[in-house]
Amino acid sequence: MDRSLRRSPPSDILKEQLKELNSRSRWYSGQLWYIPFAYFGLVALAMGNVVAKEPKSIGVALLFCGIVGILVFWHMLGIKDGEKRAVENLQAVEVKLGLDKTVEYKRYALAFFVGVFVVLVACLLGGILFLCSFLRCVNT
């Protein structure tokens, strides 16, 4: 079908779409706050338990936390992409309704990405170092 023949949806449908997109963009933004702190808490709890109960397993626990960190980082990238698409769609609906653009895409979550990245790299490197030193002790 030719795009020029399409009619714009009625304004009540656009208003409902605006509400849904606004809710979705807020959900994405909230996830970008919750996920990193949940990951930091997981690392702290895991390491606290391992150090207290099974110190020989520190290397494995660190590697596990690092691998989980990679998955968390990847998930955060998907969430960030969803947030960006929701904001772009919100802007398009605002234009169709003749409203001023009130939403914008902000890059506030960069600090969370950096924090997760630093923790996952530290866990991976720490795990490798602990395992290497443990293996050296076993082989000598």
KAUR-V722255 format. One record per pair of residues at least 12 apart in sequence whose C-alpha atoms are under 10 Angstrom apart, sorted by the first residue. I is the first residue (numbers start at 1). J is the second residue. Records with the same first field share a line. If there is no record, write none. Layout:
I = J, J
This chain:
8 = 96, 97
9 = 96, 97
10 = 96, 97
11 = 93, 96, 97
12 = 97
14 = 90, 93, 94, 96, 97
15 = 93, 94, 97
17 = 89, 90, 93
18 = 86, 89, 90, 91, 92, 93, 94, 97
19 = 90
20 = 86, 90
21 = 83, 85, 86, 87, 88, 89, 90, 91, 93
22 = 86, 87, 89, 90, 103
23 = 86
24 = 82, 83, 86, 87, 90
25 = 79, 80, 82, 83, 84, 85, 86, 87, 88, 89, 90, 103, 105
26 = 83, 86, 87
27 = 79, 82, 83
28 = 76, 78, 79, 80, 81, 82, 83, 84, 86
29 = 79, 80, 82, 83, 84, 106, 108, 109
30 = 79
31 = 76, 79, 80, 83
32 = 75, 76, 77, 79, 80, 83, 108, 109, 110, 112, 113
33 = 76, 108, 109, 112
34 = 112
35 = 72, 73, 75, 76, 79, 112, 116
36 = 69, 72, 73, 76, 109, 111, 112, 113, 115, 116, 117
37 = 112, 115, 116
38 = 72
39 = 65, 68, 69, 72, 73, 116, 119, 120
40 = 65, 69, 115, 116, 119, 120
42 = 65, 68, 69
43 = 61, 62, 64, 65, 66, 68, 69, 119, 120, 123
44 = 65
46 = 58, 61, 62, 64, 65
47 = 59, 61, 62, 65
49 = 61
50 = 62
56 = 130, 131, 134
57 = 127, 130, 131, 134
58 = 126, 127, 130, 131, 134
59 = 123, 124, 125, 126, 127, 128, 129, 130, 131, 132, 133, 134
60 = 123, 124, 126, 127, 128, 130, 131
61 = 123, 124, 126, 127
62 = 120, 121, 122, 123, 124, 125, 126, 127, 128, 129, 130, 131
63 = 120, 121, 122, 123, 124, 125, 126, 127, 128, 130, 131
64 = 120, 123, 124, 127
65 = 119, 120, 121, 122, 123, 124, 127
66 = 116, 117, 118, 119, 120, 121, 122, 123, 124, 125, 126, 127
67 = 120, 121, 123, 124
68 = 120, 123
69 = 116, 117, 118, 119, 120, 121, 123, 124
70 = 116, 117, 119, 120, 121, 124
71 = 120
72 = 113, 116, 117, 120
73 = 112, 113, 114, 115, 116, 117, 120
74 = 113
76 = 109, 112, 113, 116
77 = 113
80 = 107, 109
83 = 105, 106
84 = 104, 105, 106, 107
85 = 105
86 = 105
87 = 102, 103, 104, 105, 106
88 = 103, 104, 105
90 = 102, 103, 104
91 = 103, 104, 105
